Amino acid sequence: KSDVFPTFITFKKMVENRFSSKIKQLQVDGGGEFINKLFLAFLRDHGISHQISCPYTPQQNGVVERKHRHIVAMAFSTTVFLINRLPTPQLDNLSPYEKLLHRSPDYKFLKSFGCACFPHLVPYNKHKLSFKSLPCVFLGYDDYYKGYRCLDPFQVTSIRLGM
């Protein structure tokens, strides 16, 4: 929590340099790291309006809080997916997947949660000069499709793609 102020300054510089845009408003929870004299003076000096959400209402912080819940849910889902494919002594060193379906799980498509991935986007592109892939973060395995779920950190959206 003590590194919030220097991290915000670095983030502000990155936004200004990369996007040629100024931060106009900062919405935060009521944490003490956001409400100290130094931080408030910096915001005032740079013309950034400061809003604090009400206690126990994380939904007021919008997309960020919802994304945290989404990522935690995906981490949990990925953990369950992997546990069901790992051998366990309680099932005579078979996995729950093996015990239920009477065949070994396929391990060759497994990935580490949170690793960098570059989904192949050619089927989704509308123009031949569009990007062929994007740097994303691996979130897990899709429940309904035979594929992966990835997070595009720049668009704050998840992407479904085939294995």
N, C-alpha and C positions, 0 to 999 in steps of 0.2 A: 504494500500500500504506500510505502514511502517513495516509491519511484513513479507515482502517478504524474506528478507535476513535470519532471524532466521528460517523461515519455510523451506527455501531451505536447510539450514544446517541440519535440522531434516530429511528432505526428503532424502538427500544424505546419511546420516547415515543409514536410513531404507533400502535404496537400497543396500548399501554395506553389511549390516547384513543379510537381508532376501534373497538376490539373489547372494551374493558373487561376486558382479560385481562393477566396477567403472563407474562413469559417465564420459564420454569422451568429450561430446559436449553439449552445452546449446544453444538452439535457442529461442530467445525472441523477443518481439516487442520493439520498441524504447522507452518504458516507463522509466522515470527517476529512478524508483525503481530498475531497472536492470542495470543502467549505473551510478554507483557511485563508488568512489575510494575504499571503503571497500569491496564491492561486487566483483569488478574487481580484486582486490588484492587477495581475497580468491580464485577466479577461477584460476588465474595465479599460485598461490602457490600450488594448487592441480592438476595442469596439465589439467584443463578443458578448451577446446577451447570455445570461446564465439562468436556467430553469432547473428547479429541484422537484423531483416527483414526490408524491405523498408517501408516507411510510406504508409498507406492506402492499404496495400496488406496483409490482414490477411491470405490469402491462403498460403503464404510462411511459416506460422507457422504450416501448415500441419494438422494432425489428430485432434489436440486439438481444433483449431478454427472450423473445420468442425463439431466436436462433439458438440460444444457449439450451433451451429446453429441447429443441429439435436435435441438436448434436448429442446431448445426453441420452435421449431416447434412441438415437441411432447407435451410440456406443453400447447401450444395453442390449439392443437387438443383435448387434454383431457378436457380442459376448455369448449370448444364448446360442446363436448359430454355430459358433466355434465349439462351445462346450458339448453340443449335441453331436459333434463329429470327432470328439476326442475319446480314446479308449478309457474305460474306467474299471477299477477292480471289482466294483459292485456288480458289473455285468460280465464277469469272466474276461476282462480286458477287451471287451467289445465296446464300440461306441453306441449311444442310444440310436443313432441313425442306422447302424448296422443291425442292431437288435430288431428294430421296427421294420426295416425294408429288406432285410436278408441279403444285403450287398454292401461292399466297402464304399465309404465315401471317397469322392475324387478330391485329392488334396492339391492338385496342380494349379488350381485357379485361386487359391487362398492368398490374401494380401494382409498387410499389417494396417490396423486402424490408424488413421491419421497420416499415412505415408503420402508422398507426392505421387500424383498420377496425371497422365496426359490423355484424356479421352479422345478417341478418334471421332471428329465431328463432321466428316464429309457428308454423311447422309442428311445432316441438318442444315448445311450451308445453302444459302440462296444464291450465292455468287461464287464464281470459280476463284476469285482472289481473296475470299474469306479465309480466316484462319482454319487450318486443318485440325488443330487441337488447342487446348487451353491448359494452363497449369491449374490443377485442382487438388483437393484433399480427399483421400479415400475415406468414405464414411461407413461402408459396409455393403451388404448383399441385399438386393431388392427382395421383398416378400412375395411379390406377385409376378415379376418378370425374371427371366433367366439372365441376370445381369448385375451390375454394380451400381451403387449410389455414390456420387462424388459431389463435393461442395465447390462451387466456383466462388472463391473468396472476394472477388471484385464485384460480382453481381449479387452476392449473398443469396444464391439460389442453388438448389441441388439439381444434379443432372443424373438421369438414368441412362445406362448404356449397356450394351450386350457384352457377354464374356468373350 
